[in-house]
Amino acid sequence: QLVETGGGLGQPGGSLRLSCAASGFTLQFYAIGWFRQAPGKEREGVSCLGTHFSDTYYADSVKGRFSISRDNANNRVYLQLNSLKPEDTGVYYCAANRWGPSHRPVQTMCENVKPSDHDYWGQGAQVTVSL
């Protein structure tokens, strides 16, 4: 399973860090991703990271501000949110898919936004950006 922590209230221009702990499987063999659902908007793939660090995708809306990383030794995934904007408000979910060298670029993982598209899906963490 996946469990997100670290959400909360952030100020515009500020930073937050989301963490996602994986259990029951070995994260190093999985691509990981962060998705978000803003009120009244469709779910969006924010960032995804393949099993190799060079296979990374960021949505245009967060490029240059968010950073995804993984700690395979501790089976954890992180999303660093910098230069926060009010439109970053939403519920953030982490996901994981078994991944290998034959898979397409990890952007394809981020394009699939339904929980059923992924092997594992977390319960979500609320991020609110407001003064």
N, C-alpha and C positions, 0 to 999 in steps of 0.2 A: 504494500500500500504506500501511498504518498501522503505526507502531512505538511501543510504549509504553515509557516509562522513568520512573524515580523511585520505584518501589515499594521495599519493604524492611520493616524492623522499626520499629514505632512503639510508644510507651508509651500506656497509657490516659490520656486527657486531653490528649495531645500532638497534633502535626500532621504531615502528610505532604503532598507535592504530586506528583501524577502529571502527566506530559506525554505527549502523543501527536503524533508528527510524521507529516504526510501527504506523500506523494510520488506523482507521476504524475497528479494531478488538482488542480483549483483549489478549495480548501476553502470559499471564500466562497459557492459555489453549493450547498453541502451542509449538511443538518442533521447535528449531531454528537451522540453519546451515549456514556455510560459504563455498562457492565454489570459485574456481579460474580457470581462463583460461589463460594459458601462450601462447605466440606467437608460433604457429606451433605445439602446444600440445593439447591433449584432455582435456576437462574440468575435474576438480578433486574436490572431496569432501574433504575439508580441515579439518573441525571440525563440529560436531553436538552436540547439548545438548537437552536432553529431558525435560519434565516438572519437573522432579526431578533432583537435582544437581548430583546425583550419576550416572545418565545415560549419559555418555559423551563418545565421540569418537574423536580421532585425527588420521589423516593419519600418517603413519610412517615418511613421509618426514618432518613433522612439530612437531612431538612428542617431548616434552621437551623444545620447543622454543615458541610455540604459546599457548595462553590461551583464551578460550571462556567463556563468562559470560553473564548474563542477569540481567536487572533491571526491574522487572515486574511493580513496582510502576510508573515508567516513560515510560513504553512500549519501552524499548531500549535493544539492543543487542550489545555486544562488542567483538572484536577480538584483543587481544594484541599480537603483532608480535615482538619477541625479537630475538637477534642473527641473524639478517637478512643475507640472502645469495642472490647472484645474481639470483639464480634459483627460488626465491620467487616472482620475477617479474611477473606481470600479472594483469588481471582485476578480482577483488574480488566481489562476489555477495553474498548477504544474502538471506535466504529463510526461510519460515515458513510453517509448516504443523499442522493442528489440530491433537492433540495427546492425548492419554489416557492410563490408566493402562493396557488395553488389547493389546496395540501395542507391536510390537517386539522391541528389543533394537534399540536405535537411530542410530546405525551404518547403519541400512538399509536405513535411510533417506539419509545419506551421499553417499550411493552407487548409488543413483538415481540422475544423474547429469543434466537431462534436465529440463528446466524451467516448462514444462508442467507436470512434476512429482510432483509439489509442489503447495500448495494453494496460496502462495504469493512468489514473486521473485522480487528483487530489480533491479535497473538500472545499478549497477556496479560502482566500484571505482578503479581507476588505482593505482597500487603500482609499483614503479620502484626502484630497488636496484642497485646502481651503485656508483662508486667512483666519 
